[in-house]
Amino acid sequence: MCLGVPGRVIELEGLVAVVDFWGVRKHVRLDVVDEPVAVGDYVLNHVGYAIRRIPAEQIEATLELYAELLAAETEDDLMATDVRGEMAGSTPGPGRGR
């Protein structure tokens, strides 16, 4: 299963953003995101690439859903395991990627 993870953009450097995922900061490529991104925006990250900017009116509900997934304590919950893996996995840094 593949699942994107929402995070807040805290820095921009060309086509690379530093994104905060519940205290975990990662470099995320912006090459394929669907619209311009600014500091403070939330993006949906998949394997180190922002695949879309999350509209402001959807952020609260999206973050609540993912907070529930991350709170799951069982290894049987494949969605929670996938989200944790996405947050912990390596992401392309500046100058890497496509």
C-alpha positions as CSV (number, residue, x, y, z in Angstrom):
1,M,0.0,0.0,0.0
2,C,1.2,3.5,-0.8
3,L,0.0,6.4,1.3
4,G,1.1,10.1,1.2
5,V,1.7,12.0,4.5
6,P,0.7,15.6,5.1
7,G,3.2,18.1,6.4
8,R,3.7,21.8,6.8
9,V,6.3,23.7,4.6
10,I,8.7,25.5,6.8
11,E,11.4,26.5,4.2
12,L,11.6,26.8,0.5
13,E,14.8,26.5,-1.6
14,G,13.9,26.4,-5.3
15,L,12.2,23.1,-6.0
16,V,13.0,21.7,-2.6
17,A,11.0,22.4,0.6
18,V,11.8,21.5,4.2
19,V,8.6,20.0,5.5
20,D,7.6,19.3,9.1
21,F,5.8,16.0,9.8
22,W,4.8,16.0,13.4
23,G,8.3,17.2,14.5
24,V,10.2,15.2,11.8
25,R,11.7,17.6,9.3
26,K,12.5,16.3,5.8
27,H,13.5,17.6,2.4
28,V,10.7,17.2,-0.1
29,R,10.9,17.8,-3.8
30,L,8.2,20.1,-5.4
31,D,8.7,19.0,-9.0
32,V,5.3,17.3,-9.3
33,V,3.1,19.3,-6.9
34,D,-0.2,20.4,-8.5
35,E,0.1,24.2,-7.7
36,P,2.6,26.8,-6.3
37,V,3.6,26.2,-2.7
38,A,4.5,28.8,0.0
39,V,5.9,28.6,3.5
40,G,3.1,27.7,5.8
41,D,1.2,25.6,3.2
42,Y,0.5,21.9,3.8
43,V,1.5,19.4,1.2
44,L,0.8,15.7,0.7
45,N,4.2,13.9,0.5
46,H,4.8,10.6,-1.1
47,V,8.3,9.1,-1.1
48,G,10.0,12.5,-0.9
49,Y,7.8,14.3,-3.5
50,A,5.0,16.7,-2.8
51,I,2.1,15.4,-4.9
52,R,-0.4,18.1,-4.0
53,R,-0.9,21.2,-1.9
54,I,-3.6,20.5,0.6
55,P,-6.3,23.2,0.4
56,A,-6.7,25.3,3.6
57,E,-10.3,24.1,4.1
58,Q,-9.1,20.5,4.2
59,I,-6.1,20.7,6.5
60,E,-7.8,20.3,9.8
61,A,-9.7,17.1,8.8
62,T,-6.7,15.7,7.0
63,L,-4.4,16.2,10.1
64,E,-7.0,14.7,12.4
65,L,-7.2,11.6,10.2
66,Y,-3.5,11.1,10.2
67,A,-3.2,11.8,13.9
68,E,-5.6,8.9,14.4
69,L,-3.5,6.7,12.1
70,L,-0.3,7.6,14.0
71,A,-1.9,6.9,17.4
72,A,-2.6,3.3,16.4
73,E,-0.4,1.0,18.6
74,T,-0.8,-2.2,16.6
75,E,1.5,-3.5,13.9
76,D,-1.6,-5.1,12.3
77,D,-2.7,-1.6,11.2
78,L,-1.1,-1.5,7.7
79,M,-2.1,2.1,7.1
80,A,-0.5,3.3,10.3
81,T,2.6,1.2,9.5
82,D,2.8,2.8,6.0
83,V,2.5,6.3,7.4
84,R,5.2,5.7,9.9
85,G,7.4,4.2,7.2
86,E,6.8,7.2,4.9
87,M,7.9,9.6,7.7
88,A,11.0,7.6,8.6
89,G,12.1,6.7,5.1
90,S,14.8,8.5,3.2
91,T,13.7,11.4,1.0
92,P,15.6,13.1,-1.8
93,G,17.6,16.1,-0.5
94,P,18.5,19.3,-2.3
95,G,19.8,18.7,-5.8
96,R,18.6,15.1,-5.9
97,G,15.6,13.6,-7.5
98,R,14.6,14.0,-11.1
